[in-house]
Amino acid sequence: MKTWHLSFAGGLVALALGGVSGCGYTLVGKTSTLPVSIRVIHFRTLVNQTARVGLEQRLSSEIARELASRGRFSVKADAAGADAELAGAVKSFDLFAIAFDDSGRAKEYQVRVTASVSLKTLPDEKVLWENQSFTFQDNYALATSAASYVDRENEVIDSVGEKFAASLVSSLLEGF
């Protein structure tokens, strides 16, 4: 009788594993809802609508790097031979102190970047993905040494640029 229970339990486990493997779940960042015909993306540097000088350059370079790292796409600065165009603007950059040390100096910040971004096919300009208010938000802790307080915004931009790009590209590719 114990043999029957063991083989029945083994069958249930095999059935459960077989059901899970066909459920459609995949690893984040490994899928795309874009048509397979999209292989070359023309990407223009984002337009900077903020007062923060150079923000668009830093974020744009991270977005291009992230797109290229996905393996399926090549990114070009010109439209010749491209299948799609990714364009947009950085609409806002906000940096808020959220935690302070005993001396009253900020030691943790919250950064929020909002951008308007669209991906269109070329040459017909059919919108494949668009988000007029793509918002990325993250907390960023800083060292509390006096020498590290020169330009917090550049440090934060460098730190969150990669995360912003990964979040944007994942949303774009996975259709969120």
RAHU-V268361 format. One record per backbone hydrogen bond with DSSP energy under -0.5 kcal/mol. CO is the residue of the C=O (numbers start at 1). NH is the residue of the N-H. E is the energy in kcal/mol with one decimal. If there is no record, write none. Layout:
CO,NH,E + CO,NH,E
This chain:
1,5,-1.7 + 2,6,-2.3 + 3,7,-2.4 + 4,8,-2.3 + 5,9,-2.7 + 6,10,-2.5 + 7,11,-2.0 + 8,12,-2.0 + 9,13,-2.2 + 10,14,-2.4 + 11,15,-2.4 + 12,16,-2.6 + 13,17,-2.6 + 14,18,-2.3 + 15,19,-2.0 + 16,20,-2.1 + 17,21,-2.1 + 18,22,-0.8 + 20,23,-1.7 + 27,30,-1.7 + 35,38,-1.8 + 37,39,-1.0 + 39,74,-2.4 + 40,42,-0.5 + 40,83,-2.5 + 40,84,-1.5 + 41,43,-0.6 + 41,76,-2.6 + 42,44,-0.5 + 42,86,-2.9 + 47,49,-0.8 + 47,90,-3.2 + 51,53,-0.8 + 52,55,-1.3 + 54,58,-1.8 + 55,59,-2.4 + 56,60,-2.3 + 57,61,-2.1 + 58,62,-1.5 + 59,63,-2.2 + 60,64,-2.5 + 61,65,-2.1 + 62,66,-2.5 + 63,67,-2.6 + 64,68,-2.2 + 65,69,-2.0 + 66,70,-0.8 + 67,70,-1.0 + 67,73,-0.6 + 68,71,-1.5 + 74,41,-2.9 + 76,43,-2.6 + 79,82,-2.2 + 83,122,-2.7 + 84,42,-3.3 + 85,87,-0.5 + 85,120,-2.5 + 86,44,-1.5 + 87,118,-2.7 + 88,47,-2.3 + 89,91,-0.8 + 89,116,-2.8 + 90,49,-2.4 + 92,114,-2.2 + 94,112,-2.7 + 96,110,-2.9 + 99,107,-2.9 + 99,108,-1.5 + 101,104,-1.8 + 105,101,-2.7 + 107,142,-3.1 + 108,98,-3.2 + 108,99,-1.5 + 109,140,-3.3 + 110,96,-2.8 + 111,138,-2.2 + 112,94,-2.9 + 113,136,-2.9 + 114,91,-2.3 + 114,92,-1.9 + 115,117,-0.5 + 115,134,-2.5 + 116,89,-2.4 + 117,131,-2.7 + 118,87,-2.3 + 119,128,-3.1 + 119,129,-1.6 + 120,85,-3.1 + 121,125,-1.7 + 126,121,-2.6 + 129,119,-3.1 + 131,117,-2.5 + 131,134,-0.7 + 133,135,-0.5 + 134,115,-2.8 + 136,113,-2.7 + 138,111,-3.1 + 140,109,-3.2 + 145,148,-1.4 + 146,149,-1.3 + 151,155,-1.4 + 152,156,-2.6 + 153,157,-2.8 + 154,158,-2.4 + 155,159,-1.9 + 156,160,-2.8 + 157,161,-2.0 + 158,162,-0.6 + 160,164,-3.1 + 161,165,-2.4 + 162,166,-2.3 + 163,167,-2.4 + 164,168,-2.6 + 165,169,-2.8 + 166,170,-2.1 + 167,171,-2.2 + 168,172,-2.5 + 169,173,-2.9 + 170,174,-2.4 + 171,175,-0.8 + 171,176,-1.4 + 173,33,-4.1
